[in-house]
Amino acid sequence: MGFVPEWTQDLPNRGFELKKVRGIDFKIGLGVAWNREEPTASRDDIIDIARSLVRPGR
């Protein structure tokens, strides 16, 4: 499961399918959204984002 920006729907040869969803439980998972200028997220970026989402005591 992942979440991507809406502008990715116009990318050619993408390896994923976009579907509308409702009632997402963010305890299940969270994907990294990137930008047009730098379309890849590095390992360190992913770790930094994950750490920023962690609540103390969990």
N, C-alpha and C positions, 0 to 999 in steps of 0.2 A: 504494500500500500504506500502510496506517495502522494504528495500534493505538488502541483506545478503551476506556474503562472499561466493565465489564460492566453497570452500571446504565443505560447508554444503550439497551439492548435494549428497555426499556419506554417509550422516548420515542415519541410519535406523529409521523407524517410525517417520519421521519428519511430522509436522502438516502444511506444506506449500508446494507450488509448485513453482519451479523456471521457469521463462519465460524470454526470451531475449526481451529487449525493446529498443526503440530508441526515441530520442527527449523528454527526461524527463524534466519537469519543476519543479525545486527544490522548487518553491514557494508552490507547492501542499503538499509535505511532505518529510520527511527524516527519515530513520530508523537508528537504532544503530547497528553497526557492532562490534561483540565481538571477542575474540580470543579463541584458543583451550584450553589454561590453565584455563580460567575463562569464561565458556560459557554463563553466565548470566550477564546482565547489571542491576545494581541497580538503584533505583529511582534517587539517587543523581548523578550517572553517566549520566543518561539521561538528567537531568536538567542542569548539567554542559556543556554537549555538545550543548544543545539547546541555552543556554546563549552565548556560544562562537560563535554561528552562527548569532545572532541578530546584525543587523546593527544599529548604532546610528541613532535616529530620526525615527525609525519605530516601 
